[in-house]
Amino acid sequence: MGGAQIADLLLPGVAVQVDQLVLTDAEARVTVRSRAKSAVCSGCGQRSSKVHCYYQRTLADRPVAGRRVRIELRARRLVCGNDHCARRTFAEQIPALTRRHARRTEALTAHLTDVALFLGGRPGTRLFQRMAIDTCKDTLLRLIRALPLPSSGLMRISVSTSSPFGGDGPTRRSSST
C-alpha cells in the first residue's frame, strides 16, 4: 500500500504525505509532513515558503481497528516576508488537522465533543476507555463549556384551549351550588 493511499485512509481530505507507519499491538504511529509549498502567516495573512526550522509535533487521532493513533508531524516554522508584521516567524497549521497549541486532531476533538454532549463526563470517559482513546471527564466537560451558546431568540409558545380528548377544553364548575 503506497503512502498516498495510507494518508487517504487515515487522514481523508488532509494535505499530508505519510513518511512512515509503525504498528504495535496497542498503537499505530504515523509520521507525516505537509505537502503544501507555503503557509499563511497568522499575524498578517501573507503567504511564505521560507523555512526557518523544523520541529516534531505529536497529535492524537481517532483510533483505527482498536489501536490508538499517534500522528508525528514534521512541522515547519516559517519566516514571514512582511517587514511590517509583528511576527518574525510562525508555525505552519495544516487545515483539517492542526490548530494552535492543540495536541489532538480536529476530527478527534469533534468526536470527543459529540460524545460529551450526549453522555457527559464520566460516562463519556468510560466509553472512550473502551474505544482506546485516552481522556478524562474534565476534558470532556471543558469541551462542552468551550462550545458557543445557542442563539437566544424569542420563542413563541402556543397554548391550545381545546382538550386532546374531545370537548371544548377545560370546564369550570360553578360555585353557586
N, C-alpha and C positions, 0 to 999 in steps of 0.2 A: 504494500500500500504506500503510495507516494506521500510527500509532505503536504501537498495541496489538498489531497483527499482527507487526510487526518485533520487538517485545520477546518475544512468544511464540515466535518462530522462533529468535532468537539466545540468549535467556535464559529457557528454559522453567521455569515454577514460581517465578520471582523477581519480587517485587512492586516493579517499577520502571517508570517512564514514560520512553520514548525521546523526547528533545527534538530530536536531530539525528543523521543518519547521513551520514558522508563516506567515499566510496570512492575509493581511489587504486589504482594498479597493484599495489602490494605490501601495502596495508593497508586495513582497514575500521575507521574510528574512530566509536564510538558514544557519544554524550553522553546520559547518563541521570540520573535523580534518583528518590529513593524516593517511593512512593505512600502510605506509612504516615503517619498523622496524628501518632503518637507513637512513642517508643522506650523501651526499658528501660535504666535506669542500670546500668552494670556494677559499681558499688560496692554498692548496696543493693537493686537489683531493682525499684525503684519506677518507674512509667511517667511520662514527661514529654513535653510538647508545646511547651514554651517554648524557642524557638530563641535560642542565644547568638550564633552566626555560621555562615556557610557557608564551605566550603573545597573546593578541587579535589583529587580523588584519582584517580590513573591506575592501572588494573589491566590485566594481560594476560589474555586468554582464549583458548580453543581456536580454531584457525584455521577459516575458512569459505571454501570454494572456492579454496583455495591462498593465501589472504590472511591475514596476521596480523590479529588483532582486538585493538584497544585500547579499553578502556572508560574514558571520562572521566566519573567520578561526581561530581555536585554533592552533596557530603556535608554533613551538618548536625552542628554541635556544639550540644548541648542543655544546659540548666541543670537540675540536679537539684533537685526541690522539697522533698526531705527535709533538714531542718536538721541532722540528726544524721549525715548521710552525709559520709564523708571527701572525696568528690569533689564539687567545686562544679559542674564541667561534665564532660560525657562525649561521646565521639564515637559517632554512631549506627552500628550494624552491621546490615547487611541480610542476613537469613538466606539461605543457599544462594548467597551472592555474596561477601561480605566477611568477613574475620576481622581482629582487631587486628594492625596493622603489616604485613599481607600486601600484596604487590604483584601477586599472581595471584588469579584467582577460585578458589573451592574445586573447581570442575569441572576446571580446568586442573591444579591440584595433584594431584587424584586420577588424572588421565590420566598425568601425569609419573611418579607413584609406581608405577602399574601397569606401565608400560613399563620403569622402572628395575628393578623386581623380576624381570622376565623377561629383560632384556638386560644390565643392569649399566650402568656409567658411560659408557665410550667408545662402545660400540655404540649405546646409547640416544641419546647426543648426535648421532651420525651420522644416525640415523633422524629425530630431531626437526629437524635442519637441512633435511632433505628435505621435512618437513611444515610448514615456515615457522614453527617455534617456536624462539625463542632461549633456549638453556640451555647449561649446561656439565656436565662429568662430576661435578664436585664437588657441584653442586646435586642431581643425581640420587642420588649416594651419601648426601648429607645427608638426603634424603627417606627413604631406606631406613633409615638409622640412627634416624630420628625415629619409626618405627613401633613399636608396643608389641611386646614379646616374646611369643611364643606361650606359652600356659599350660603350665606344667610339671606334668604329672600322671604317674601311674605307667603304664608301658607293660607290657602283658602280651605276652610272646613265647612262642609255642608251637612246640615242636620235635617234628617227626614222626620216628619211627624207621623207618617203612616207606619203602621205596625207590619213587621215582616210576616206576621201570622194572619193577616187579613184585618178587616175592620177599619175604623177611622183613626186609629192611633190610640194613645193613652186616654183612658177615661177618668173623669174626676167624679168622685162621689159628693153628693150634696150633703152638707152638714145639718140640713134642716129636718132630718127625720127623727 
